[in-house]
Amino acid sequence: MSVLIFCDAHDGKPAKSAYEAVTYGAQLAAQTGGEAVAVTFGNLNNEDLAALGKFGASKVLVAKNVTHMEGSVLAKLVENAAQSTGAKIIVFSHDNTGKSVAPLVSAKLNAGMAPSALELPETGDGFVVKCNAFSGKAYAHYEITTDVKIISLLPNSFKKVEKDGQAAVEELAFDPGASRITVKEVKRTEGTINLPEADLVVSAGRGMKGPENWGMVEDLAKALGAATACSRPVSDMGWRPHHEHVGQTGLAIRPNLYIAIGISGAIQHLAGVNGSKVIVVINKDPEAPFFKAADYGIVGDAFEVLPKLIEAAKQFSAN
Ligand SMILES: Cc1cc2nc3c(=O)[nH]c(=O)nc-3n(C[C@H](O)[C@H](O)[C@H](O)COP(=O)(O)OP(=O)(O)OC[C@H]3O[C@@H](n4cnc5c(N)ncnc54)[C@H](O)[C@@H]3O)c2cc1C
């Protein structure tokens, strides 16, 4: 069963999530006996595209004339690629792009969809995919019974595997047709690590007292090479931009390391971060609920602990 993998791209390169999705799709193709074909868009260089072969893609289809992320156009691109390759399984990453494109393709192709997958499906008796549910509080096992099957893989839940190999790159002559939406302008925040893709995240809450104290949070993040995040009240009060707010009503993230400074650990906050591999909590209140979810905890005043941590992180990265 051939597997088609949609790869998002930013700044002329495949997105980090694309490598995980290709590894997943290639292992799924090996499991179900087909080839793994990636499809992407934009002005990427052929070397970067061929390098997706290291993660298991045998072929990469690219529509270089599609330059903006526009859901209905990307959905049409994936439909075309699925038809031309005869793929019966389509893999997306469950990131912002995947979340907007996968359901459109699912509706168009009448394909059952398992959102937020955590593992390869069980294909012995039916086609059953284990997925994240209720903001990581439960698992759901979905059986997809349609001919074409769609899976969106939760970022940071499947380890990318790199080996030798090059994929054949084919440019797609793709006509996006008339779109009902025109992208007028795309503004991106510069110089920061993309939060949903970050391996390390330094996050802070109301315990930091005010925006004027965020320099310490940024210094620690910089010393570790981490992205920054915050609790909801912090962004509601305008101390930090809303795209940094994590939780039930913000971004759900699964970094390898999540450092929470002066955050109480309310369930609505935990809902967005409890999939993190290692959680470190810094809070002056030993009874703060976040300590129950922590792998490591520091009971102390952030204004005393942070300068020491920043110093230690700088020394560590200098060695
Ligand atoms: C429908 C709904 C959705 C919500 N969605 C979200 C969401 O997506 N994300 C989210 O974050 N919240 C969300 N909330 C809000 C959530 O319930 C909490 O109010 C919020 O997470 C608390 O933020 P906080 O921990 O920064 O602040 P606080 O609750 O005020 O906690 C501050 C913490 O800092 C500690 N502290 C204070 N001073 C220091 C110091 N000097 N050093 C170290 N520690 C210190 C305190 O002990 C305390 O634990 C939602 C609420 C509702 C009702």
The ligand as an ORCA input file, in Angstrom:
! r2SCAN-3c Opt
* xyz 0 1
  C     -11.490     27.998     29.997
  C     -10.101     28.302     30.485
  C      -9.037     28.067     29.651
  C      -7.731     28.352     30.072
  N      -6.680     28.089     29.235
  C      -5.421     28.287     29.695
  C      -4.302     27.984     28.891
  O      -4.432     27.560     27.741
  N      -3.072     28.183     29.385
  C      -2.854     28.653     30.661
  O      -1.684     28.809     31.063
  N      -3.899     28.959     31.441
  C      -5.162     28.792     30.984
  N      -6.188     29.123     31.779
  C      -5.911     29.794     33.065
  C      -5.505     28.828     34.165
  O      -6.646     28.309     34.794
  C      -4.626     29.538     35.218
  O      -5.320     30.655     35.701
  C      -3.279     29.991     34.655
  O      -2.621     28.931     34.024
  C      -2.434     30.524     35.810
  O      -1.289     31.150     35.291
  P       0.017     31.266     36.185
  O       0.363     29.931     36.711
  O       1.028     32.014     35.364
  O      -0.407     32.269     37.346
  P      -0.796     32.032     38.846
  O      -1.895     31.043     38.994
  O      -0.973     33.370     39.453
  O       0.494     31.330     39.486
  C       1.727     31.973     39.649
  C       2.677     30.977     40.276
  O       3.934     31.601     40.421
  C       4.479     31.252     41.665
  N       5.388     32.340     42.050
  C       5.077     33.597     42.439
  N       6.181     34.313     42.653
  C       7.222     33.494     42.350
  C       8.635     33.658     42.399
  N       9.199     34.846     42.755
  N       9.418     32.601     42.067
  C       8.860     31.393     41.722
  N       7.550     31.198     41.686
  C       6.731     32.224     41.987
  C       3.295     31.109     42.594
  O       3.614     30.268     43.684
  C       2.264     30.496     41.659
  O       2.330     29.075     41.694
  C      -7.512     28.861     31.365
  C      -8.610     29.085     32.208
  C      -9.885     28.804     31.776
  C     -11.037     29.033     32.708
*
